[in-house]
């Protein structure tokens, strides 16, 4: 089960990164947009929601 969850998580993260890169390439996000930083923040927010006390 753990491997299946890790695989889904990995695919989700990869797709999110691809979507962010595409948005930059299409001009929907600024050219200097830091995709890796945004991805880090999105994943961190998902794993540690505000007020969860897990930080």
CNS distance restraints for C-alpha pairs under 8 A (distance, minus, plus):
assign (resid   1 and name CA) (resid   5 and name CA) 6.33 0.50 0.50
assign (resid   2 and name CA) (resid   6 and name CA) 6.15 0.50 0.50
assign (resid   3 and name CA) (resid   7 and name CA) 6.11 0.50 0.50
assign (resid   4 and name CA) (resid   8 and name CA) 6.26 0.50 0.50
assign (resid   5 and name CA) (resid   9 and name CA) 6.05 0.50 0.50
assign (resid   6 and name CA) (resid  10 and name CA) 6.02 0.50 0.50
assign (resid   7 and name CA) (resid  11 and name CA) 6.19 0.50 0.50
assign (resid   8 and name CA) (resid  12 and name CA) 6.08 0.50 0.50
assign (resid   9 and name CA) (resid  13 and name CA) 6.13 0.50 0.50
assign (resid  10 and name CA) (resid  14 and name CA) 6.09 0.50 0.50
assign (resid  11 and name CA) (resid  15 and name CA) 6.05 0.50 0.50
assign (resid  12 and name CA) (resid  16 and name CA) 6.09 0.50 0.50
assign (resid  13 and name CA) (resid  17 and name CA) 6.17 0.50 0.50
assign (resid  13 and name CA) (resid  39 and name CA) 7.89 0.50 0.50
assign (resid  13 and name CA) (resid  43 and name CA) 7.93 0.50 0.50
assign (resid  14 and name CA) (resid  18 and name CA) 6.21 0.50 0.50
assign (resid  15 and name CA) (resid  19 and name CA) 6.08 0.50 0.50
assign (resid  16 and name CA) (resid  20 and name CA) 6.22 0.50 0.50
assign (resid  16 and name CA) (resid  39 and name CA) 7.57 0.50 0.50
assign (resid  17 and name CA) (resid  21 and name CA) 6.20 0.50 0.50
assign (resid  17 and name CA) (resid  35 and name CA) 7.02 0.50 0.50
assign (resid  17 and name CA) (resid  36 and name CA) 7.74 0.50 0.50
assign (resid  17 and name CA) (resid  39 and name CA) 6.61 0.50 0.50
assign (resid  18 and name CA) (resid  22 and name CA) 6.11 0.50 0.50
assign (resid  19 and name CA) (resid  23 and name CA) 6.15 0.50 0.50
assign (resid  20 and name CA) (resid  24 and name CA) 6.34 0.50 0.50
assign (resid  20 and name CA) (resid  35 and name CA) 6.31 0.50 0.50
assign (resid  21 and name CA) (resid  25 and name CA) 6.14 0.50 0.50
assign (resid  21 and name CA) (resid  35 and name CA) 6.71 0.50 0.50
assign (resid  22 and name CA) (resid  26 and name CA) 6.01 0.50 0.50
assign (resid  23 and name CA) (resid  27 and name CA) 6.18 0.50 0.50
assign (resid  23 and name CA) (resid  28 and name CA) 4.91 0.50 0.50
assign (resid  23 and name CA) (resid  29 and name CA) 5.61 0.50 0.50
assign (resid  24 and name CA) (resid  28 and name CA) 5.78 0.50 0.50
assign (resid  24 and name CA) (resid  29 and name CA) 4.64 0.50 0.50
assign (resid  24 and name CA) (resid  30 and name CA) 6.08 0.50 0.50
assign (resid  24 and name CA) (resid  31 and name CA) 5.76 0.50 0.50
assign (resid  24 and name CA) (resid  33 and name CA) 7.03 0.50 0.50
assign (resid  25 and name CA) (resid  29 and name CA) 7.93 0.50 0.50
assign (resid  25 and name CA) (resid  31 and name CA) 7.45 0.50 0.50
assign (resid  27 and name CA) (resid  31 and name CA) 7.00 0.50 0.50
assign (resid  29 and name CA) (resid  33 and name CA) 6.49 0.50 0.50
assign (resid  34 and name CA) (resid  38 and name CA) 6.19 0.50 0.50
assign (resid  35 and name CA) (resid  39 and name CA) 5.99 0.50 0.50
assign (resid  36 and name CA) (resid  40 and name CA) 6.14 0.50 0.50
assign (resid  37 and name CA) (resid  41 and name CA) 6.23 0.50 0.50
assign (resid  38 and name CA) (resid  42 and name CA) 6.09 0.50 0.50
assign (resid  39 and name CA) (resid  43 and name CA) 6.10 0.50 0.50
assign (resid  40 and name CA) (resid  44 and name CA) 5.99 0.50 0.50
assign (resid  41 and name CA) (resid  45 and name CA) 5.97 0.50 0.50
assign (resid  42 and name CA) (resid  46 and name CA) 6.17 0.50 0.50
assign (resid  43 and name CA) (resid  47 and name CA) 6.14 0.50 0.50
assign (resid  44 and name CA) (resid  48 and name CA) 5.78 0.50 0.50
assign (resid  44 and name CA) (resid  49 and name CA) 7.91 0.50 0.50
assign (resid  45 and name CA) (resid  49 and name CA) 5.21 0.50 0.50
assign (resid  45 and name CA) (resid  50 and name CA) 7.32 0.50 0.50
assign (resid  48 and name CA) (resid  52 and name CA) 6.43 0.50 0.50
assign (resid  48 and name CA) (resid  54 and name CA) 6.16 0.50 0.50
assign (resid  48 and name CA) (resid  55 and name CA) 6.64 0.50 0.50
